């Protein structure tokens, strides 16, 4: 009887540990997704500012000066930096997902070998 309770306790502990690992993984992914959405919103805002500034310059007859305009150049730099940030976030999310898949596979293999 004691052996059965020990197995039940071990199963509950293992299940709780696995649950905590998954919660931690999903928390990390969730935070990265929020950062990703924020970066995308900033890119959209920069594109809007860029389009508005380009429109104003063209309307003023300074269309040929768009590429030299300080506001335009700053917006382009911001978008480039944000795109780099998005790539890094996507890489981090992919790494977390792959590490989780690898850990799941390792646990599955060890469960099968223990049978």
VEXMITOR-322658 format. One line per field, with one value per atom (N, C-alpha, C, CB): residue number from 1; atom name; x, y, z. Coordinates in Angstrom, 3 decimals, decimal comma. Atoms other than C-alpha are relative to their C-alpha. Glycine has a CB too. Layout:
<rs>
k c(NUM	...)
a c(CA	...)
xx c(X	...)
yy c(Y	...)
zz c(Z	...)
</rs>
This chain:
<rs>
k c(1	1	1	1	2	2	2	2	3	3	3	3	4	4	4	4	5	5	5	5	6	6	6	6	7	7	7	7	8	8	8	8	9	9	9	9	10	10	10	10	11	11	11	11	12	12	12	12	13	13	13	13	14	14	14	14	15	15	15	15	16	16	16	16	17	17	17	17	18	18	18	18	19	19	19	19	20	20	20	20	21	21	21	21	22	22	22	22	23	23	23	23	24	24	24	24	25	25	25	25	26	26	26	26	27	27	27	27	28	28	28	28	29	29	29	29	30	30	30	30	31	31	31	31	32	32	32	32	33	33	33	33	34	34	34	34	35	35	35	35	36	36	36	36	37	37	37	37	38	38	38	38	39	39	39	39	40	40	40	40	41	41	41	41	42	42	42	42	43	43	43	43	44	44	44	44	45	45	45	45	46	46	46	46	47	47	47	47	48	48	48	48	49	49	49	49	50	50	50	50	51	51	51	51	52	52	52	52	53	53	53	53	54	54	54	54	55	55	55	55	56	56	56	56	57	57	57	57	58	58	58	58	59	59	59	59	60	60	60	60	61	61	61	61	62	62	62	62	63	63	63	63	64	64	64	64	65	65	65	65	66	66	66	66	67	67	67	67	68	68	68	68	69	69	69	69	70	70	70	70	71	71	71	71	72	72	72	72	73	73	73	73	74	74	74	74	75	75	75	75	76	76	76	76	77	77	77	77	78	78	78	78	79	79	79	79	80	80	80	80	81	81	81	81	82	82	82	82	83	83	83	83	84	84	84	84	85	85	85	85	86	86	86	86	87	87	87	87	88	88	88	88	89	89	89	89	90	90	90	90	91	91	91	91	92	92	92	92	93	93	93	93	94	94	94	94	95	95	95	95	96	96	96	96	97	97	97	97	98	98	98	98	99	99	99	99	100	100	100	100	101	101	101	101	102	102	102	102	103	103	103	103	104	104	104	104	105	105	105	105	106	106	106	106	107	107	107	107	108	108	108	108	109	109	109	109	110	110	110	110	111	111	111	111	112	112	112	112	113	113	113	113	114	114	114	114	115	115	115	115)
a c(N	CA	C	CB	N	CA	C	CB	N	CA	C	CB	N	CA	C	CB	N	CA	C	CB	N	CA	C	CB	N	CA	C	CB	N	CA	C	CB	N	CA	C	CB	N	CA	C	CB	N	CA	C	CB	N	CA	C	CB	N	CA	C	CB	N	CA	C	CB	N	CA	C	CB	N	CA	C	CB	N	CA	C	CB	N	CA	C	CB	N	CA	C	CB	N	CA	C	CB	N	CA	C	CB	N	CA	C	CB	N	CA	C	CB	N	CA	C	CB	N	CA	C	CB	N	CA	C	CB	N	CA	C	CB	N	CA	C	CB	N	CA	C	CB	N	CA	C	CB	N	CA	C	CB	N	CA	C	CB	N	CA	C	CB	N	CA	C	CB	N	CA	C	CB	N	CA	C	CB	N	CA	C	CB	N	CA	C	CB	N	CA	C	CB	N	CA	C	CB	N	CA	C	CB	N	CA	C	CB	N	CA	C	CB	N	CA	C	CB	N	CA	C	CB	N	CA	C	CB	N	CA	C	CB	N	CA	C	CB	N	CA	C	CB	N	CA	C	CB	N	CA	C	CB	N	CA	C	CB	N	CA	C	CB	N	CA	C	CB	N	CA	C	CB	N	CA	C	CB	N	CA	C	CB	N	CA	C	CB	N	CA	C	CB	N	CA	C	CB	N	CA	C	CB	N	CA	C	CB	N	CA	C	CB	N	CA	C	CB	N	CA	C	CB	N	CA	C	CB	N	CA	C	CB	N	CA	C	CB	N	CA	C	CB	N	CA	C	CB	N	CA	C	CB	N	CA	C	CB	N	CA	C	CB	N	CA	C	CB	N	CA	C	CB	N	CA	C	CB	N	CA	C	CB	N	CA	C	CB	N	CA	C	CB	N	CA	C	CB	N	CA	C	CB	N	CA	C	CB	N	CA	C	CB	N	CA	C	CB	N	CA	C	CB	N	CA	C	CB	N	CA	C	CB	N	CA	C	CB	N	CA	C	CB	N	CA	C	CB	N	CA	C	CB	N	CA	C	CB	N	CA	C	CB	N	CA	C	CB	N	CA	C	CB	N	CA	C	CB	N	CA	C	CB	N	CA	C	CB	N	CA	C	CB	N	CA	C	CB	N	CA	C	CB	N	CA	C	CB	N	CA	C	CB	N	CA	C	CB	N	CA	C	CB	N	CA	C	CB	N	CA	C	CB	N	CA	C	CB	N	CA	C	CB	N	CA	C	CB	N	CA	C	CB	N	CA	C	CB	N	CA	C	CB	N	CA	C	CB	N	CA	C	CB)
xx c(0,811	0,000	0,858	-0,925	-0,894	2,847	0,638	1,077	-0,624	4,433	-0,944	0,377	0,965	1,243	-0,089	-1,398	0,070	1,058	1,268	-0,225	-1,260	4,705	-0,043	1,202	0,119	4,005	-0,953	-0,480	0,961	0,998	0,642	-1,273	-0,679	3,030	1,033	0,669	-1,020	5,849	-0,653	0,856	0,712	3,385	-0,536	-1,138	0,513	1,804	1,125	-0,756	-1,146	5,196	0,538	1,118	-0,492	6,341	-0,957	0,171	1,003	3,095	0,041	-1,385	-0,087	3,393	1,254	-0,004	-1,255	7,008	-0,148	1,179	0,204	6,032	-0,918	-0,578	0,918	3,158	0,726	-1,161	-0,747	5,475	0,939	0,791	-0,888	7,938	-0,784	0,713	0,822	5,170	-0,521	-1,175	0,473	3,777	1,109	-0,495	-1,149	7,242	0,285	1,253	-0,233	7,704	-1,041	-0,043	1,054	4,340	0,054	-1,370	-0,164	5,015	1,077	0,360	-1,076	8,284	-0,481	1,224	0,508	6,606	-1,013	-0,635	1,000	3,749	0,645	-0,917	-0,708	6,126	0,652	1,064	-0,629	7,997	-1,038	0,793	1,076	4,705	-0,462	-1,192	0,394	3,771	1,048	-0,173	-1,076	7,166	-0,082	1,380	0,123	6,648	-1,137	-0,243	1,127	3,241	0,327	-1,246	-0,384	4,657	0,935	0,680	-0,932	7,472	-0,751	1,108	0,777	4,987	-0,825	-0,917	0,755	2,848	0,905	-0,680	-0,946	5,919	0,372	1,262	-0,305	6,754	-1,145	0,256	1,163	3,222	-0,046	-1,300	0,003	3,437	1,073	0,231	-1,070	6,764	-0,367	1,296	0,436	5,313	-1,026	-0,587	0,991	2,408	0,697	-1,034	-0,740	4,786	0,786	0,946	-0,786	6,950	-0,871	0,674	0,911	4,020	-0,525	-1,151	0,497	2,683	1,071	-0,457	-1,092	6,082	0,290	1,274	-0,236	6,632	-1,113	0,076	1,111	3,172	0,171	-1,326	-0,190	3,879	1,099	0,324	-1,110	7,199	-0,404	1,221	0,431	5,665	-0,989	-0,635	0,990	2,785	0,663	-1,035	-0,736	5,286	0,901	0,834	-0,845	7,053	1,426	-0,006	-1,347	10,052	0,109	0,352	0,018	9,430	1,369	-0,893	-1,341	13,012	0,872	0,671	-0,771	14,212	-0,446	-0,112	0,549	12,292	1,096	-1,034	-1,036	15,302	1,007	0,728	-0,959	17,430	-0,625	0,602	0,692	14,810	0,367	-1,530	-0,433	15,931	-1,090	0,400	1,109	12,498	-0,184	-1,301	0,143	12,276	1,136	-0,019	-1,147	15,774	-0,108	1,308	0,145	15,063	-1,065	-0,357	1,051	11,851	0,503	-1,224	-0,556	13,680	0,950	0,734	-0,914	16,372	-0,779	0,936	0,827	13,706	-0,616	-1,116	0,632	11,914	1,042	-0,684	-1,058	15,196	0,383	1,241	-0,357	16,079	-1,116	0,286	1,127	12,598	-0,113	-1,306	0,014	12,769	1,070	0,215	-1,054	16,063	-0,461	1,293	0,534	14,375	-1,007	-0,657	0,972	11,549	0,687	-0,917	-0,743	14,051	0,565	1,138	-0,553	15,702	-1,097	0,706	1,116	12,333	-0,467	-1,167	0,412	11,355	1,009	-0,159	-1,043	14,691	-0,125	1,394	0,151	14,187	-1,212	-0,135	1,198	10,657	0,249	-1,184	-0,317	11,921	0,902	0,685	-0,905	14,709	-0,758	1,107	0,788	12,245	-0,856	-0,887	0,856	9,900	0,810	-0,741	-0,841	12,701	0,540	1,166	-0,502	14,150	-1,097	0,524	1,124	10,718	-0,283	-1,251	0,223	10,241	1,076	-0,023	-1,107	13,662	-0,160	1,344	0,194	12,913	-1,156	-0,263	1,136	9,534	0,416	-1,155	-0,453	11,212	0,894	0,753	-0,890	13,890	-0,806	1,011	0,836	11,251	-0,808	-0,948	0,771	9,188	0,878	-0,609	-0,927	12,226	0,357	1,275	-0,347	13,119	-1,190	0,495	1,192	9,524	-0,143	-1,257	0,102	9,560	1,066	0,113	-1,061	12,895	-0,207	1,359	0,269	11,663	-1,131	-0,306	1,166	8,657	0,404	-0,909)
yy c(-1,193	0,000	1,263	-0,005	-1,152	2,402	0,240	-0,193	-0,108	1,677	0,720	-1,409	-0,628	2,711	1,502	-0,664	-1,416	6,003	0,731	0,167	-0,606	6,691	0,267	-0,916	-0,181	6,185	1,138	-1,295	-1,086	8,504	1,348	-0,208	-1,241	11,166	0,394	-0,145	-0,278	10,861	0,489	-1,261	-0,415	11,140	1,419	-0,954	-1,358	14,256	1,022	0,081	-0,916	15,857	0,205	-0,540	-0,095	15,070	0,839	-1,411	-0,763	16,447	1,472	-0,539	-1,403	19,641	0,658	0,100	-0,548	20,122	0,281	-0,978	-0,185	19,655	1,185	-1,269	-1,120	22,089	1,325	-0,134	-1,224	24,711	0,337	-0,139	-0,232	24,270	0,565	-1,307	-0,462	24,721	1,414	-0,964	-1,340	27,756	1,014	0,055	-0,896	29,312	0,225	-0,579	-0,095	28,568	0,918	-1,409	-0,808	30,067	1,451	-0,598	-1,362	33,106	0,724	-0,009	-0,602	33,751	0,309	-0,933	-0,217	33,305	1,139	-1,280	-1,063	35,584	1,373	-0,210	-1,281	38,349	0,391	-0,077	-0,294	38,062	0,407	-1,210	-0,365	38,207	1,433	-0,970	-1,377	41,422	0,972	0,186	-0,840	42,902	0,074	-0,547	0,051	41,787	0,911	-1,452	-0,846	43,473	1,483	-0,368	-1,388	46,680	0,500	0,136	-0,385	46,736	0,197	-1,069	-0,139	46,202	1,286	-1,214	-1,253	49,082	1,205	0,103	-1,098	51,329	0,131	-0,216	-0,036	50,369	0,660	-1,429	-0,597	51,238	1,506	-0,655	-1,424	54,579	0,737	0,204	-0,623	55,330	0,100	-0,784	-0,048	54,441	1,110	-1,352	-1,072	56,794	1,355	-0,082	-1,260	59,611	0,228	0,011	-0,066	58,845	0,404	-1,346	-0,326	58,934	1,411	-0,962	-1,365	62,142	1,024	0,209	-0,935	63,835	0,026	-0,386	0,056	62,637	0,755	-1,477	-0,701	63,916	1,515	-0,445	-1,429	67,321	0,561	0,271	-0,468	67,628	0,060	-0,912	0,022	66,644	1,129	-1,366	-1,063	69,043	1,379	-0,064	-1,258	71,830	0,150	0,098	-0,056	71,025	-0,427	1,379	0,439	69,505	-1,525	0,494	1,449	65,932	-0,602	-0,392	0,519	65,527	0,008	0,819	-0,109	66,322	-1,001	1,403	0,929	63,511	-0,836	-0,912	0,885	61,220	0,742	-0,682	-0,766	64,031	0,603	1,100	-0,604	65,169	-0,734	-0,023	0,570	64,638	-0,867	1,114	0,761	63,452	-1,326	0,816	1,221	60,940	-0,963	0,336	0,866	59,618	-0,625	0,793	0,511	59,261	-1,090	1,142	1,021	57,346	-1,281	0,517	1,173	55,021	-0,740	0,414	0,626	54,393	-0,724	1,060	0,622	53,692	-1,309	0,968	1,205	51,197	-1,103	0,306	1,001	49,435	-0,614	0,632	0,501	49,152	-0,881	1,174	0,793	47,877	-1,329	0,786	1,267	45,275	-0,949	0,254	0,821	44,048	-0,564	0,826	0,436	43,896	-1,138	1,179	1,058	41,824	-1,307	0,418	1,210	39,375	-0,670	0,334	0,547	38,965	-0,649	1,108	0,555	38,411	-1,320	0,997	1,233	35,809	-1,119	0,233	0,984	34,048	-0,531	0,618	0,416	34,000	-0,911	1,231	0,829	32,611	-1,379	0,683	1,270	29,939	-0,847	0,249	0,731	28,993	-0,610	0,929	0,511	28,636	-1,174	1,110	1,065	26,536	-1,252	0,471	1,146	24,303	-0,681	0,444	0,577	23,833	-0,808	1,108	0,710	22,836	-1,305	0,885	1,213	20,369	-1,038	0,329	0,904	18,878	-0,619	0,742	0,514	18,569	-0,994	1,155	0,926	16,953	-1,327	0,611	1,217	14,473	-0,814	0,340	0,678	13,659	-0,672	0,996	0,584	13,117	-1,179	1,063	1,089	10,976	-1,224	0,442	1,114	8,862	-0,668	0,486	0,602	8,407	-0,740	1,070	0,710	7,437	-1,344	0,861	1,247	4,845	-1,010	0,288	0,929	3,398	-0,543	0,684	0,449	3,163	-0,990	1,165	0,923	1,043	-1,418	0,270)
zz c(0,000	0,000	0,000	1,194	-0,033	0,848	-1,356	1,055	1,311	-2,533	-0,990	-0,531	0,905	-4,338	0,287	0,144	-0,351	-2,416	-0,426	1,504	0,444	-3,189	-1,505	0,350	1,449	-6,891	-0,330	-0,667	0,224	-6,713	0,322	0,861	-0,371	-4,872	-1,046	1,368	1,012	-7,407	-1,295	-0,271	1,205	-10,286	0,112	-0,286	-0,216	-8,795	-0,017	1,328	-0,006	-8,176	-1,418	0,921	1,379	-11,717	-0,849	-0,617	0,751	-13,125	0,333	0,271	-0,426	-11,088	-0,564	1,540	0,538	-12,187	-1,490	0,245	1,428	-15,826	-0,258	-0,628	0,143	-15,422	0,212	0,988	-0,273	-13,938	-1,153	1,300	1,137	-16,799	-1,184	-0,403	1,119	-19,368	0,254	-0,236	-0,340	-17,533	-0,222	1,458	0,183	-17,507	-1,490	0,700	1,446	-21,223	-0,646	-0,655	0,613	-22,160	0,475	0,313	-0,502	-19,958	-0,803	1,505	0,794	-21,781	-1,413	-0,050	1,355	-25,148	-0,038	-0,540	-0,064	-24,103	0,083	1,192	-0,124	-23,070	-1,320	1,109	1,284	-26,345	-1,039	-0,496	0,932	-28,282	0,241	0,140	-0,321	-26,445	-0,543	1,541	0,537	-27,335	-1,526	0,434	1,456	-30,934	-0,474	-0,473	0,389	-31,135	0,186	0,815	-0,249	-29,624	-1,105	1,383	1,067	-32,189	-1,318	-0,168	1,229	-35,016	0,015	-0,191	-0,107	-33,738	-0,223	1,371	0,201	-33,619	-1,472	0,847	1,434	-37,200	-0,753	-0,549	0,663	-38,301	0,239	0,499	-0,333	-36,505	-0,807	1,517	0,776	-38,199	-1,472	0,159	1,391	-41,599	-0,209	-0,425	0,114	-40,957	0,008	1,150	-0,064	-39,968	-1,282	1,207	1,228	-42,968	-1,182	-0,276	1,092	-45,366	0,095	-0,023	-0,190	-43,872	-0,367	1,454	0,302	-44,104	-1,496	0,779	1,442	-47,677	-0,737	-0,489	0,622	-48,618	0,135	0,626	-0,218	-47,053	-0,887	1,457	0,835	-48,894	-1,467	0,169	1,400	-52,219	-0,257	-0,361	0,162	-51,710	-0,027	1,129	-0,019	-50,983	-1,230	1,272	1,183	-54,259	0,271	-0,564	-0,377	-52,510	-0,072	1,422	0,130	-53,653	-0,222	-1,116	0,268	-54,822	1,256	-1,103	-1,238	-51,293	1,067	0,548	-0,986	-49,586	0,649	-0,652	-0,530	-49,207	0,881	-1,142	-0,796	-47,722	1,255	-0,843	-1,132	-45,212	1,291	-0,221	-1,274	-41,606	0,629	0,963	-0,580	-40,434	-0,727	-0,053	0,806	-43,274	0,317	-1,519	-0,285	-42,644	1,389	-0,117	-1,363	-38,902	0,049	0,974	0,037	-39,609	-0,642	-0,759	0,680	-41,997	0,934	-1,302	-0,963	-39,365	1,101	0,623	-1,049	-36,727	-0,492	0,455	0,550	-38,971	-0,165	-1,361	0,169	-39,790	1,347	-0,669	-1,333	-36,090	0,557	0,964	-0,497	-35,239	-0,738	-0,140	0,746	-38,003	0,527	-1,506	-0,602	-36,534	1,344	0,183	-1,285	-33,126	-0,184	0,731	0,289	-34,628	-0,345	-1,143	0,353	-36,106	1,254	-0,987	-1,243	-32,688	0,843	0,809	-0,768	-31,005	-0,600	0,053	0,666	-33,594	0,258	-1,511	-0,282	-33,059	1,431	-0,219	-1,399	-29,268	0,156	0,925	-0,095	-29,674	-0,604	-0,703	0,658	-32,056	0,903	-1,373	-0,895	-29,611	1,173	0,518	-1,126	-26,728	-0,444	0,596	0,516	-28,841	-0,313	-1,252	0,341	-30,128	1,265	-0,904	-1,248	-26,630	0,690	0,940	-0,607	-25,386	-0,735	0,005	0,789	-28,226	0,296	-1,505	-0,283	-27,544	1,386	-0,104	-1,355	-23,825	0,022	0,991	0,058	-24,560	-0,613	-0,803	0,662	-26,903	0,939	-1,303	-0,942	-24,316	1,111	0,602	-1,063	-21,618	-0,525	0,588	0,603	-23,975	-0,200	-1,341	0,210	-24,857	1,322	-0,705	-1,287	-21,188	0,596	0,976	-0,461	-20,374	-0,717	-0,224	0,765	-23,144	0,407	-1,489	-0,382	-22,053	1,412	-0,099	-1,365	-18,454	0,086	0,871	-0,007	-19,482	-0,041	-1,154)
</rs>
